[in-house]
């Protein structure tokens, strides 16, 4: 099997395995003026959640993936704030520290939220530090 086929199988496996546990699954979009990414998340509990994010603008051979584990350190009904850690691999190779907030502005749509995120990244190939900011939306399935 080629690398492309293996990556596609892996991504579809992840998506369908998350679908089986849809009570704790979310989908998200992150964007800024330079790039964007989409994510599939899984909440382990009220405090701890993980997300697999794929950067846009890459071919299947060069899919840049990001895996993060986040901790909700402040949780209210209208918002929650989080910090986490993770890795980015392929076109970018590094360590990321997402720091963000999710806002639930609509009382009748508690599963829908807006989020903002500041994400410092240490790029290991160039030994350089980057700071990215993202805004986006998230939907949590119930």
N, CA, C and O atoms as CSV, one atom per row, in Angstrom:
chain,resi,resn,atom,element,x,y,z
A,1,UNK,N,N,0.830,-1.186,0.000
A,1,UNK,CA,C,0.000,0.000,0.000
A,1,UNK,C,C,0.877,1.253,0.000
A,1,UNK,O,O,1.964,1.277,0.578
A,2,UNK,N,N,0.382,2.263,-0.649
A,2,UNK,CA,C,1.130,3.510,-0.691
A,2,UNK,C,C,0.884,4.318,0.578
A,2,UNK,O,O,-0.049,4.040,1.331
A,3,UNK,N,N,1.724,5.315,0.805
A,3,UNK,CA,C,1.562,6.186,1.975
A,3,UNK,C,C,0.233,6.928,1.934
A,3,UNK,O,O,-0.414,7.115,2.965
A,4,UNK,N,N,-0.170,7.348,0.743
A,4,UNK,CA,C,-1.431,8.077,0.597
A,4,UNK,C,C,-2.601,7.208,1.022
A,4,UNK,O,O,-3.484,7.663,1.750
A,5,UNK,N,N,-2.611,5.958,0.570
A,5,UNK,CA,C,-3.697,5.036,0.912
A,5,UNK,C,C,-3.730,4.796,2.415
A,5,UNK,O,O,-4.801,4.807,3.022
A,6,UNK,N,N,-2.576,4.581,3.015
A,6,UNK,CA,C,-2.527,4.348,4.460
A,6,UNK,C,C,-3.020,5.555,5.248
A,6,UNK,O,O,-3.748,5.398,6.228
A,7,UNK,N,N,-2.631,6.759,4.829
A,7,UNK,CA,C,-3.099,7.965,5.507
A,7,UNK,C,C,-4.606,8.124,5.366
A,7,UNK,O,O,-5.283,8.475,6.333
A,8,UNK,N,N,-5.137,7.871,4.180
A,8,UNK,CA,C,-6.580,7.993,3.964
A,8,UNK,C,C,-7.341,6.981,4.815
A,8,UNK,O,O,-8.364,7.323,5.410
A,9,UNK,N,N,-6.862,5.752,4.880
A,9,UNK,CA,C,-7.510,4.722,5.705
A,9,UNK,C,C,-7.480,5.132,7.169
A,9,UNK,O,O,-8.474,4.978,7.879
A,10,UNK,N,N,-6.349,5.651,7.624
A,10,UNK,CA,C,-6.220,6.080,9.013
A,10,UNK,C,C,-7.195,7.208,9.347
A,10,UNK,O,O,-7.848,7.177,10.390
A,11,UNK,N,N,-7.293,8.191,8.474
A,11,UNK,CA,C,-8.196,9.316,8.709
A,11,UNK,C,C,-9.652,8.857,8.729
A,11,UNK,O,O,-10.419,9.267,9.600
A,12,UNK,N,N,-10.040,8.001,7.766
A,12,UNK,CA,C,-11.416,7.496,7.759
A,12,UNK,C,C,-11.697,6.638,8.986
A,12,UNK,O,O,-12.795,6.698,9.540
A,13,UNK,N,N,-10.731,5.849,9.414
A,13,UNK,CA,C,-10.909,5.044,10.618
A,13,UNK,C,C,-11.159,5.940,11.828
A,13,UNK,O,O,-12.057,5.675,12.628
A,14,UNK,N,N,-10.364,6.998,11.960
A,14,UNK,CA,C,-10.563,7.920,13.075
A,14,UNK,C,C,-11.944,8.562,13.048
A,14,UNK,O,O,-12.632,8.627,14.066
A,15,UNK,N,N,-12.339,9.036,11.869
A,15,UNK,CA,C,-13.640,9.690,11.763
A,15,UNK,C,C,-14.780,8.749,12.112
A,15,UNK,O,O,-15.697,9.133,12.838
A,16,UNK,N,N,-14.736,7.508,11.603
A,16,UNK,CA,C,-15.833,6.585,11.879
A,16,UNK,C,C,-15.787,6.035,13.297
A,16,UNK,O,O,-16.838,5.727,13.859
A,17,UNK,N,N,-14.610,5.902,13.893
A,17,UNK,CA,C,-14.560,5.444,15.277
A,17,UNK,C,C,-15.097,6.529,16.207
A,17,UNK,O,O,-15.744,6.213,17.205
A,18,UNK,N,N,-14.839,7.811,15.898
A,18,UNK,CA,C,-15.411,8.890,16.689
A,18,UNK,C,C,-16.923,8.945,16.501
A,18,UNK,O,O,-17.643,9.289,17.439
A,19,UNK,N,N,-17.413,8.616,15.320
A,19,UNK,CA,C,-18.844,8.665,15.056
A,19,UNK,C,C,-19.595,7.685,15.954
A,19,UNK,O,O,-20.720,7.968,16.366
A,20,UNK,N,N,-18.995,6.548,16.261
A,20,UNK,CA,C,-19.639,5.567,17.121
A,20,UNK,C,C,-19.858,6.110,18.532
A,20,UNK,O,O,-20.809,5.714,19.205
A,21,UNK,N,N,-18.995,7.003,18.979
A,21,UNK,CA,C,-19.095,7.574,20.320
A,21,UNK,C,C,-19.535,9.030,20.245
A,21,UNK,O,O,-18.965,9.892,20.913
A,22,UNK,N,N,-20.549,9.300,19.430
A,22,UNK,CA,C,-20.875,10.678,19.102
A,22,UNK,C,C,-21.362,11.531,20.267
A,22,UNK,O,O,-21.487,12.746,20.116
A,23,UNK,N,N,-21.638,10.940,21.407
A,23,UNK,CA,C,-22.064,11.745,22.554
A,23,UNK,C,C,-20.944,12.626,23.064
A,23,UNK,O,O,-21.208,13.602,23.767
A,24,UNK,N,N,-19.704,12.312,22.733
A,24,UNK,CA,C,-18.580,13.069,23.244
A,24,UNK,C,C,-17.697,13.606,22.124
A,24,UNK,O,O,-16.550,13.974,22.378
A,25,UNK,N,N,-18.184,13.658,20.930
A,25,UNK,CA,C,-17.391,14.055,19.772
A,25,UNK,C,C,-17.754,15.468,19.337
A,25,UNK,O,O,-18.908,15.886,19.431
A,26,UNK,N,N,-16.737,16.205,18.856
A,26,UNK,CA,C,-16.977,17.537,18.318
A,26,UNK,C,C,-16.221,17.693,17.012
A,26,UNK,O,O,-15.237,16.998,16.757
A,27,UNK,N,N,-16.694,18.612,16.194
A,27,UNK,CA,C,-15.985,19.013,14.974
A,27,UNK,C,C,-15.733,20.506,15.087
A,27,UNK,O,O,-16.527,21.245,15.670
A,28,UNK,N,N,-14.611,20.938,14.516
A,28,UNK,CA,C,-14.257,22.346,14.656
A,28,UNK,C,C,-13.558,22.858,13.406
A,28,UNK,O,O,-13.038,22.098,12.589
A,29,UNK,N,N,-13.570,24.166,13.296
A,29,UNK,CA,C,-12.864,24.865,12.228
A,29,UNK,C,C,-12.051,25.979,12.869
A,29,UNK,O,O,-12.557,26.719,13.713
A,30,UNK,N,N,-10.794,26.096,12.468
A,30,UNK,CA,C,-9.903,27.145,12.942
A,30,UNK,C,C,-9.423,27.920,11.729
A,30,UNK,O,O,-9.044,27.317,10.725
A,31,UNK,N,N,-9.430,29.232,11.801
A,31,UNK,CA,C,-8.956,30.017,10.673
A,31,UNK,C,C,-8.229,31.273,11.104
A,31,UNK,O,O,-8.481,31.821,12.177
A,32,UNK,N,N,-7.322,31.719,10.249
A,32,UNK,CA,C,-6.680,33.018,10.382
A,32,UNK,C,C,-6.290,33.471,8.987
A,32,UNK,O,O,-6.638,32.805,8.012
A,33,UNK,N,N,-5.586,34.569,8.862
A,33,UNK,CA,C,-5.284,35.106,7.533
A,33,UNK,C,C,-4.261,34.271,6.772
A,33,UNK,O,O,-4.186,34.378,5.548
A,34,UNK,N,N,-3.472,33.445,7.453
A,34,UNK,CA,C,-2.437,32.652,6.792
A,34,UNK,C,C,-2.870,31.237,6.433
A,34,UNK,O,O,-2.577,30.760,5.336
A,35,UNK,N,N,-3.559,30.566,7.339
A,35,UNK,CA,C,-3.955,29.181,7.085
A,35,UNK,C,C,-5.184,28.830,7.911
A,35,UNK,O,O,-5.648,29.616,8.737
A,36,UNK,N,N,-5.691,27.646,7.669
A,36,UNK,CA,C,-6.846,27.171,8.422
A,36,UNK,C,C,-6.672,25.678,8.670
A,36,UNK,O,O,-5.820,25.020,8.072
A,37,UNK,N,N,-7.503,25.167,9.568
A,37,UNK,CA,C,-7.468,23.745,9.871
A,37,UNK,C,C,-8.837,23.306,10.369
A,37,UNK,O,O,-9.616,24.106,10.887
A,38,UNK,N,N,-9.110,22.024,10.201
A,38,UNK,CA,C,-10.345,21.426,10.696
A,38,UNK,C,C,-9.956,20.365,11.711
A,38,UNK,O,O,-8.876,19.779,11.637
A,39,UNK,N,N,-10.852,20.127,12.658
A,39,UNK,CA,C,-10.535,19.183,13.715
A,39,UNK,C,C,-11.697,18.299,14.086
A,39,UNK,O,O,-12.862,18.646,13.892
A,40,UNK,N,N,-11.350,17.143,14.628
A,40,UNK,CA,C,-12.311,16.217,15.215
A,40,UNK,C,C,-11.842,15.990,16.642
A,40,UNK,O,O,-10.706,15.575,16.871
A,41,UNK,N,N,-12.721,16.264,17.602
A,41,UNK,CA,C,-12.344,16.181,19.008
A,41,UNK,C,C,-13.115,15.115,19.750
A,41,UNK,O,O,-14.168,14.661,19.305
A,42,UNK,N,N,-12.574,14.726,20.884
A,42,UNK,CA,C,-13.212,13.742,21.749
A,42,UNK,C,C,-13.039,14.188,23.195
A,42,UNK,O,O,-11.917,14.387,23.658
A,43,UNK,N,N,-14.159,14.344,23.910
A,43,UNK,CA,C,-14.127,14.746,25.316
A,43,UNK,C,C,-14.073,13.500,26.193
A,43,UNK,O,O,-14.993,12.682,26.170
A,44,UNK,N,N,-13.005,13.353,26.961
A,44,UNK,CA,C,-12.912,12.236,27.896
A,44,UNK,C,C,-13.820,12.462,29.099
A,44,UNK,O,O,-14.450,11.532,29.603
A,45,UNK,N,N,-13.877,13.712,29.548
A,45,UNK,CA,C,-14.740,14.109,30.659
A,45,UNK,C,C,-14.918,15.630,30.586
A,45,UNK,O,O,-14.602,16.235,29.562
A,46,UNK,N,N,-15.410,16.242,31.640
A,46,UNK,CA,C,-15.654,17.693,31.640
A,46,UNK,C,C,-14.370,18.514,31.567
A,46,UNK,O,O,-14.403,19.662,31.124
A,47,UNK,N,N,-13.262,17.960,31.985
A,47,UNK,CA,C,-12.006,18.710,32.061
A,47,UNK,C,C,-11.018,18.385,30.945
A,47,UNK,O,O,-10.268,19.267,30.526
A,48,UNK,N,N,-10.993,17.156,30.453
A,48,UNK,CA,C,-9.939,16.700,29.548
A,48,UNK,C,C,-10.512,16.306,28.188
A,48,UNK,O,O,-11.465,15.531,28.104
A,49,UNK,N,N,-9.916,16.852,27.121
A,49,UNK,CA,C,-10.366,16.514,25.775
A,49,UNK,C,C,-9.188,16.562,24.805
A,49,UNK,O,O,-8.188,17.238,25.043
A,50,UNK,N,N,-9.336,15.834,23.720
A,50,UNK,CA,C,-8.293,15.757,22.709
A,50,UNK,C,C,-8.868,16.140,21.356
A,50,UNK,O,O,-10.081,16.101,21.150
A,51,UNK,N,N,-7.995,16.508,20.445
A,51,UNK,CA,C,-8.454,16.882,19.111
A,51,UNK,C,C,-7.371,16.564,18.085
A,51,UNK,O,O,-6.187,16.809,18.316
A,52,UNK,N,N,-7.796,16.019,16.957
A,52,UNK,CA,C,-6.930,15.802,15.807
A,52,UNK,C,C,-7.296,16.861,14.785
A,52,UNK,O,O,-8.447,16.945,14.357
A,53,UNK,N,N,-6.314,17.676,14.389
A,53,UNK,CA,C,-6.543,18.790,13.471
A,53,UNK,C,C,-5.724,18.577,12.205
A,53,UNK,O,O,-4.575,18.141,12.264
A,54,UNK,N,N,-6.322,18.888,11.067
A,54,UNK,CA,C,-5.659,18.753,9.769
A,54,UNK,C,C,-5.589,20.149,9.143
A,54,UNK,O,O,-6.605,20.831,9.015
A,55,UNK,N,N,-4.387,20.561,8.756
A,55,UNK,CA,C,-4.193,21.858,8.113
A,55,UNK,C,C,-4.688,21.813,6.673
A,55,UNK,O,O,-4.504,20.811,5.982
A,56,UNK,N,N,-5.311,22.888,6.223
A,56,UNK,CA,C,-5.779,22.961,4.835
A,56,UNK,C,C,-4.618,23.358,3.934
A,56,UNK,O,O,-3.553,23.755,4.407
A,57,UNK,N,N,-4.839,23.247,2.644
A,57,UNK,CA,C,-3.833,23.656,1.683
A,57,UNK,C,C,-2.698,22.674,1.510
A,57,UNK,O,O,-1.629,23.046,1.026
A,58,UNK,N,N,-2.907,21.420,1.899
A,58,UNK,CA,C,-1.879,20.402,1.714
A,58,UNK,C,C,-2.455,19.255,0.894
A,58,UNK,O,O,-3.650,18.967,0.965
A,59,UNK,N,N,-1.600,18.608,0.120
A,59,UNK,CA,C,-2.033,17.440,-0.647
A,59,UNK,C,C,-2.089,16.230,0.283
A,59,UNK,O,O,-1.620,16.296,1.420
A,60,UNK,N,N,-2.659,15.134,-0.195
A,60,UNK,CA,C,-2.736,13.938,0.645
A,60,UNK,C,C,-1.355,13.417,1.014
A,60,UNK,O,O,-1.176,12.843,2.088
A,61,UNK,N,N,-0.385,13.609,0.143
A,61,UNK,CA,C,0.974,13.170,0.452
A,61,UNK,C,C,1.607,14.014,1.544
A,61,UNK,O,O,2.457,13.527,2.290
A,62,UNK,N,N,1.206,15.266,1.646
A,62,UNK,CA,C,1.809,16.189,2.606
A,62,UNK,C,C,0.823,16.667,3.661
A,62,UNK,O,O,0.906,17.809,4.113
A,63,UNK,N,N,-0.102,15.813,4.057
A,63,UNK,CA,C,-1.081,16.202,5.069
A,63,UNK,C,C,-0.344,16.582,6.347
A,63,UNK,O,O,0.427,15.793,6.893
A,64,UNK,N,N,-0.589,17.785,6.810
A,64,UNK,CA,C,0.009,18.248,8.058
A,64,UNK,C,C,-1.029,18.079,9.153
A,64,UNK,O,O,-2.075,18.728,9.140
A,65,UNK,N,N,-0.732,17.207,10.092
A,65,UNK,CA,C,-1.663,16.887,11.162
A,65,UNK,C,C,-1.151,17.435,12.485
A,65,UNK,O,O,0.052,17.576,12.707
A,66,UNK,N,N,-2.098,17.733,13.343
A,66,UNK,CA,C,-1.786,18.245,14.677
A,66,UNK,C,C,-2.640,17.465,15.667
A,66,UNK,O,O,-3.853,17.359,15.485
A,67,UNK,N,N,-2.038,16.930,16.691
A,67,UNK,CA,C,-2.758,16.221,17.744
A,67,UNK,C,C,-2.505,16.942,19.055
A,67,UNK,O,O,-1.357,17.161,19.442
A,68,UNK,N,N,-3.589,17.315,19.743
A,68,UNK,CA,C,-3.465,18.057,20.999
A,68,UNK,C,C,-4.303,17.409,22.091
A,68,UNK,O,O,-5.326,16.778,21.824
A,69,UNK,N,N,-3.848,17.579,23.318
A,69,UNK,CA,C,-4.587,17.182,24.510
A,69,UNK,C,C,-4.786,18.454,25.319
A,69,UNK,O,O,-3.821,19.133,25.669
A,70,UNK,N,N,-6.054,18.777,25.617
A,70,UNK,CA,C,-6.389,20.046,26.278
A,70,UNK,C,C,-7.038,19.805,27.634
A,70,UNK,O,O,-7.665,18.775,27.879
A,71,UNK,N,N,-6.864,20.790,28.498
A,71,UNK,CA,C,-7.438,20.768,29.839
A,71,UNK,C,C,-8.271,22.026,30.048
A,71,UNK,O,O,-7.755,23.137,29.929
A,72,UNK,N,N,-9.568,21.861,30.361
A,72,UNK,CA,C,-10.452,22.989,30.670
A,72,UNK,C,C,-10.180,23.425,32.105
A,72,UNK,O,O,-10.568,22.726,33.042
A,73,UNK,N,N,-9.518,24.571,32.295
A,73,UNK,CA,C,-9.199,24.986,33.657
A,73,UNK,C,C,-10.242,25.921,34.252
A,73,UNK,O,O,-10.270,26.109,35.468
A,74,UNK,N,N,-11.098,26.509,33.427
A,74,UNK,CA,C,-12.191,27.335,33.933
A,74,UNK,C,C,-13.414,27.047,33.072
A,74,UNK,O,O,-13.390,27.230,31.855
A,75,UNK,N,N,-14.481,26.594,33.722
A,75,UNK,CA,C,-15.666,26.182,32.974
A,75,UNK,C,C,-16.903,26.847,33.583
A,75,UNK,O,O,-17.226,26.651,34.755
A,76,UNK,N,N,-17.583,27.638,32.752
A,76,UNK,CA,C,-18.844,28.278,33.125
A,76,UNK,C,C,-19.882,27.905,32.077
A,76,UNK,O,O,-19.549,27.292,31.062
A,77,UNK,N,N,-21.123,28.267,32.313
A,77,UNK,CA,C,-22.167,27.908,31.361
A,77,UNK,C,C,-21.989,28.614,30.024
A,77,UNK,O,O,-22.264,28.022,28.981
A,78,UNK,N,N,-21.536,29.861,30.027
A,78,UNK,CA,C,-21.400,30.637,28.786
A,78,UNK,C,C,-20.039,30.493,28.121
A,78,UNK,O,O,-19.909,30.798,26.935
A,79,UNK,N,N,-19.028,30.041,28.842
A,79,UNK,CA,C,-17.686,29.940,28.269
A,79,UNK,C,C,-16.855,28.920,29.038
A,79,UNK,O,O,-17.199,28.516,30.149
A,80,UNK,N,N,-15.755,28.518,28.413
A,80,UNK,CA,C,-14.741,27.723,29.094
A,80,UNK,C,C,-13.379,28.089,28.523
A,80,UNK,O,O,-13.258,28.421,27.344
A,81,UNK,N,N,-12.373,28.025,29.354
A,81,UNK,CA,C,-11.011,28.334,28.927
A,81,UNK,C,C,-10.162,27.071,29.065
A,81,UNK,O,O,-10.405,26.236,29.937
A,82,UNK,N,N,-9.175,26.949,28.200
A,82,UNK,CA,C,-8.374,25.724,28.188
A,82,UNK,C,C,-6.924,26.019,27.843
A,82,UNK,O,O,-6.586,27.065,27.289
A,83,UNK,N,N,-6.087,25.061,28.190
A,83,UNK,CA,C,-4.672,25.058,27.812
A,83,UNK,C,C,-4.312,23.612,27.500
A,83,UNK,O,O,-4.891,22.683,28.063
A,84,UNK,N,N,-3.366,23.432,26.615
A,84,UNK,CA,C,-3.018,22.075,26.233
A,84,UNK,C,C,-1.611,21.958,25.693
A,84,UNK,O,O,-0.796,22.875,25.797
A,85,UNK,N,N,-1.356,20.818,25.123
A,85,UNK,CA,C,-0.065,20.551,24.514
A,85,UNK,C,C,-0.238,19.515,23.424
A,85,UNK,O,O,-1.155,18.695,23.472
A,86,UNK,N,N,0.647,19.556,22.443
A,86,UNK,CA,C,0.543,18.586,21.369
A,86,UNK,C,C,1.691,18.688,20.386
A,86,UNK,O,O,2.685,19.375,20.619
A,87,UNK,N,N,1.520,17.981,19.279
A,87,UNK,CA,C,2.553,17.946,18.244
A,87,UNK,C,C,1.948,18.223,16.878
A,87,UNK,O,O,0.763,17.985,16.645
A,88,UNK,N,N,2.780,18.728,15.985
A,88,UNK,CA,C,2.447,18.943,14.582
A,88,UNK,C,C,3.471,18.160,13.780
A,88,UNK,O,O,4.665,18.218,14.074
A,89,UNK,N,N,3.012,17.420,12.759
A,89,UNK,CA,C,3.944,16.621,11.960
A,89,UNK,C,C,3.679,16.784,10.471
A,89,UNK,O,O,2.533,16.953,10.055
A,90,UNK,N,N,4.705,16.735,9.693
A,90,UNK,CA,C,4.825,16.661,8.250
A,90,UNK,C,C,5.409,17.943,7.681
A,90,UNK,O,O,6.618,18.142,7.800
A,91,UNK,N,N,4.612,18.843,7.059
A,91,UNK,CA,C,5.190,20.084,6.530
A,91,UNK,C,C,5.773,20.945,7.644
A,91,UNK,O,O,6.806,21.589,7.461
A,92,UNK,N,N,5.123,20.955,8.780
A,92,UNK,CA,C,5.634,21.591,9.991
A,92,UNK,C,C,5.900,20.461,10.979
A,92,UNK,O,O,5.129,19.503,11.042
A,93,UNK,N,N,6.959,20.560,11.734
A,93,UNK,CA,C,7.267,19.565,12.763
A,93,UNK,C,C,7.590,20.298,14.038
A,93,UNK,O,O,8.601,20.993,14.135
A,94,UNK,N,N,6.717,20.137,15.019
A,94,UNK,CA,C,6.965,20.889,16.227
A,94,UNK,C,C,6.053,20.531,17.372
A,94,UNK,O,O,5.261,19.590,17.317
A,95,UNK,N,N,6.201,21.321,18.406
A,95,UNK,CA,C,5.420,21.180,19.631
A,95,UNK,C,C,4.547,22.419,19.752
A,95,UNK,O,O,5.023,23.540,19.571
A,96,UNK,N,N,3.269,22.219,20.059
A,96,UNK,CA,C,2.322,23.324,20.181
A,96,UNK,C,C,1.758,23.387,21.596
A,96,UNK,O,O,1.670,22.377,22.294
A,97,UNK,N,N,1.380,24.594,22.000
A,97,UNK,CA,C,0.745,24.826,23.298
A,97,UNK,C,C,-0.497,25.692,23.045
A,97,UNK,O,O,-0.416,26.919,23.105
A,98,UNK,N,N,-1.646,25.059,22.762
A,98,UNK,CA,C,-2.858,25.855,22.529
A,98,UNK,C,C,-3.412,26.433,23.834
A,98,UNK,O,O,-3.517,25.738,24.845
A,99,UNK,N,N,-3.761,27.717,23.788
A,99,UNK,CA,C,-4.381,28.406,24.911
A,99,UNK,C,C,-5.616,29.096,24.338
A,99,UNK,O,O,-5.501,29.939,23.448
A,100,UNK,N,N,-6.797,28.740,24.847
A,100,UNK,CA,C,-7.976,29.288,24.207
A,100,UNK,C,C,-9.186,29.419,25.097
A,100,UNK,O,O,-9.171,29.074,26.279
A,101,UNK,N,N,-10.243,29.936,24.476
A,101,UNK,CA,C,-11.535,30.095,25.131
A,101,UNK,C,C,-12.629,29.744,24.136
A,101,UNK,O,O,-12.546,30.066,22.951
A,102,UNK,N,N,-13.659,29.072,24.649
A,102,UNK,CA,C,-14.841,28.742,23.854
A,102,UNK,C,C,-16.034,29.473,24.454
A,102,UNK,O,O,-16.234,29.474,25.669
A,103,UNK,N,N,-16.824,30.095,23.581
A,103,UNK,CA,C,-17.987,30.873,24.019
A,103,UNK,C,C,-19.252,30.250,23.446
A,103,UNK,O,O,-19.308,29.922,22.261
A,104,UNK,N,N,-20.258,30.090,24.282
A,104,UNK,CA,C,-21.558,29.563,23.863
A,104,UNK,C,C,-22.565,30.700,23.960
A,104,UNK,O,O,-23.183,30.881,25.010
A,105,UNK,N,N,-22.748,31.477,22.879
A,105,UNK,CA,C,-23.565,32.685,22.969
A,105,UNK,C,C,-25.066,32.456,22.843
A,105,UNK,O,O,-25.856,33.317,23.231
A,106,UNK,N,N,-25.468,31.313,22.309
A,106,UNK,CA,C,-26.897,31.079,22.060
A,106,UNK,C,C,-27.444,30.074,23.061
A,106,UNK,O,O,-26.991,28.931,23.126
A,107,UNK,N,N,-28.422,30.516,23.836
A,107,UNK,CA,C,-28.965,29.661,24.888
A,107,UNK,C,C,-29.638,28.410,24.333
A,107,UNK,O,O,-29.582,27.351,24.959
A,108,UNK,N,N,-30.269,28.516,23.174
A,108,UNK,CA,C,-30.958,27.358,22.611
A,108,UNK,C,C,-30.036,26.473,21.763
A,108,UNK,O,O,-30.476,25.442,21.254
A,109,UNK,N,N,-28.772,26.858,21.606
A,109,UNK,CA,C,-27.783,26.058,20.862
A,109,UNK,C,C,-26.553,25.833,21.745
A,109,UNK,O,O,-25.479,26.364,21.459
A,110,UNK,N,N,-26.702,25.061,22.797
A,110,UNK,CA,C,-25.612,24.841,23.748
A,110,UNK,C,C,-24.469,24.026,23.147
A,110,UNK,O,O,-23.354,24.076,23.666
A,111,UNK,N,N,-24.711,23.281,22.074
A,111,UNK,CA,C,-23.668,22.463,21.460
A,111,UNK,C,C,-22.807,23.248,20.481
A,111,UNK,O,O,-21.768,22.753,20.042
A,112,UNK,N,N,-23.212,24.442,20.138
A,112,UNK,CA,C,-22.492,25.284,19.193
A,112,UNK,C,C,-21.695,26.329,19.962
A,112,UNK,O,O,-22.214,26.959,20.883
A,113,UNK,N,N,-20.434,26.512,19.583
A,113,UNK,CA,C,-19.630,27.532,20.259
A,113,UNK,C,C,-18.661,28.188,19.281
A,113,UNK,O,O,-18.294,27.616,18.255
A,114,UNK,N,N,-18.265,29.391,19.629
A,114,UNK,CA,C,-17.185,30.101,18.957
A,114,UNK,C,C,-15.938,29.900,19.803
A,114,UNK,O,O,-16.034,29.746,21.021
A,115,UNK,N,N,-14.784,29.901,19.179
A,115,UNK,CA,C,-13.562,29.812,19.968
A,115,UNK,C,C,-12.470,30.709,19.396
A,115,UNK,O,O,-12.417,30.998,18.201
A,116,UNK,N,N,-11.612,31.127,20.302
A,116,UNK,CA,C,-10.393,31.842,19.929
A,116,UNK,C,C,-9.244,31.087,20.579
A,116,UNK,O,O,-9.376,30.535,21.671
A,117,UNK,N,N,-8.106,31.076,19.877
A,117,UNK,CA,C,-6.984,30.307,20.389
A,117,UNK,C,C,-5.666,30.988,20.029
A,117,UNK,O,O,-5.457,31.408,18.891
A,118,UNK,N,N,-4.811,31.086,20.991
A,118,UNK,CA,C,-3.442,31.525,20.798
A,118,UNK,C,C,-2.587,30.268,20.868
A,118,UNK,O,O,-2.712,29.475,21.801
A,119,UNK,N,N,-1.708,30.088,19.868
A,119,UNK,CA,C,-0.982,28.828,19.813
A,119,UNK,C,C,0.516,29.039,19.548
A,119,UNK,O,O,0.930,29.135,18.393
A,120,UNK,N,N,1.319,29.112,20.600
A,120,UNK,CA,C,2.762,29.114,20.392
A,120,UNK,C,C,3.201,27.741,19.856
A,120,UNK,O,O,2.689,26.704,20.279
A,121,UNK,N,N,4.151,27.757,18.925
A,121,UNK,CA,C,4.671,26.514,18.355
A,121,UNK,C,C,6.186,26.600,18.249
A,121,UNK,O,O,6.730,27.570,17.723
A,122,UNK,N,N,6.854,25.578,18.753
A,122,UNK,CA,C,8.297,25.467,18.575
A,122,UNK,C,C,8.532,24.542,17.390
A,122,UNK,O,O,8.243,23.348,17.468
A,123,UNK,N,N,9.052,25.081,16.299
A,123,UNK,CA,C,9.307,24.322,15.075
A,123,UNK,C,C,10.694,23.704,15.194
A,123,UNK,O,O,11.691,24.426,15.195
A,124,UNK,N,N,10.773,22.379,15.295
A,124,UNK,CA,C,12.038,21.713,15.587
A,124,UNK,C,C,13.006,21.721,14.407
A,124,UNK,O,O,14.219,21.733,14.620
A,125,UNK,N,N,12.511,21.714,13.178
A,125,UNK,CA,C,13.406,21.699,12.016
A,125,UNK,C,C,14.215,22.982,11.895
A,125,UNK,O,O,15.368,22.952,11.466
A,126,UNK,N,N,13.616,24.110,12.272
A,126,UNK,CA,C,14.292,25.402,12.164
A,126,UNK,C,C,14.709,25.970,13.513
A,126,UNK,O,O,15.309,27.043,13.581
A,127,UNK,N,N,14.391,25.250,14.586
A,127,UNK,CA,C,14.682,25.715,15.947
A,127,UNK,C,C,14.178,27.141,16.135
A,127,UNK,O,O,14.915,28.029,16.564
A,128,UNK,N,N,12.900,27.339,15.802
A,128,UNK,CA,C,12.314,28.674,15.851
A,128,UNK,C,C,10.962,28.619,16.559
A,128,UNK,O,O,10.291,27.588,16.551
A,129,UNK,N,N,10.576,29.717,17.159
A,129,UNK,CA,C,9.304,29.824,17.865
A,129,UNK,C,C,8.350,30.690,17.059
A,129,UNK,O,O,8.696,31.800,16.656
A,130,UNK,N,N,7.140,30.172,16.825
A,130,UNK,CA,C,6.092,30.902,16.122
A,130,UNK,C,C,4.903,31.051,17.064
A,130,UNK,O,O,4.683,30.206,17.931
A,131,UNK,N,N,4.145,32.117,16.896
A,131,UNK,CA,C,2.908,32.298,17.654
A,131,UNK,C,C,1.796,32.550,16.646
A,131,UNK,O,O,1.840,33.517,15.885
A,132,UNK,N,N,0.805,31.674,16.650
A,132,UNK,CA,C,-0.347,31.791,15.754
A,132,UNK,C,C,-1.593,32.103,16.562
A,132,UNK,O,O,-1.704,31.713,17.724
A,133,UNK,N,N,-2.511,32.794,15.953
A,133,UNK,CA,C,-3.810,33.055,16.555
A,133,UNK,C,C,-4.889,32.545,15.621
A,133,UNK,O,O,-4.801,32.735,14.407
A,134,UNK,N,N,-5.901,31.904,16.169
A,134,UNK,CA,C,-6.984,31.345,15.369
A,134,UNK,C,C,-8.323,31.730,15.971
A,134,UNK,O,O,-8.437,31.936,17.179
A,135,UNK,N,N,-9.316,31.824,15.135
A,135,UNK,CA,C,-10.703,31.977,15.553
A,135,UNK,C,C,-11.512,30.947,14.797
A,135,UNK,O,O,-11.109,30.510,13.719
A,136,UNK,N,N,-12.645,30.553,15.345
A,136,UNK,CA,C,-13.416,29.559,14.629
A,136,UNK,C,C,-14.687,29.162,15.338
A,136,UNK,O,O,-15.179,29.853,16.230
A,137,UNK,N,N,-15.205,28.019,14.909
A,137,UNK,CA,C,-16.451,27.496,15.454
A,137,UNK,C,C,-16.265,26.029,15.828
A,137,UNK,O,O,-15.382,25.348,15.307
A,138,UNK,N,N,-17.106,25.561,16.730
A,138,UNK,CA,C,-17.066,24.158,17.159
A,138,UNK,C,C,-18.503,23.692,17.383
A,138,UNK,O,O,-19.349,24.438,17.877
A,139,UNK,N,N,-18.755,22.440,17.008
A,139,UNK,CA,C,-20.052,21.831,17.283
A,139,UNK,C,C,-19.822,20.509,17.987
A,139,UNK,O,O,-19.071,19.665,17.498
A,140,UNK,N,N,-20.463,20.321,19.134
A,140,UNK,CA,C,-20.346,19.099,19.913
A,140,UNK,C,C,-21.615,18.272,19.745
A,140,UNK,O,O,-22.718,18.752,20.009
A,141,UNK,N,N,-21.453,17.039,19.310
A,141,UNK,CA,C,-22.601,16.158,19.091
A,141,UNK,C,C,-23.108,15.593,20.418
A,141,UNK,O,O,-22.324,15.222,21.292
A,142,UNK,N,N,-24.435,15.536,20.551
A,142,UNK,CA,C,-25.082,14.944,21.729
A,142,UNK,C,C,-26.106,13.951,21.282
A,142,UNK,O,O,-26.771,13.333,22.113
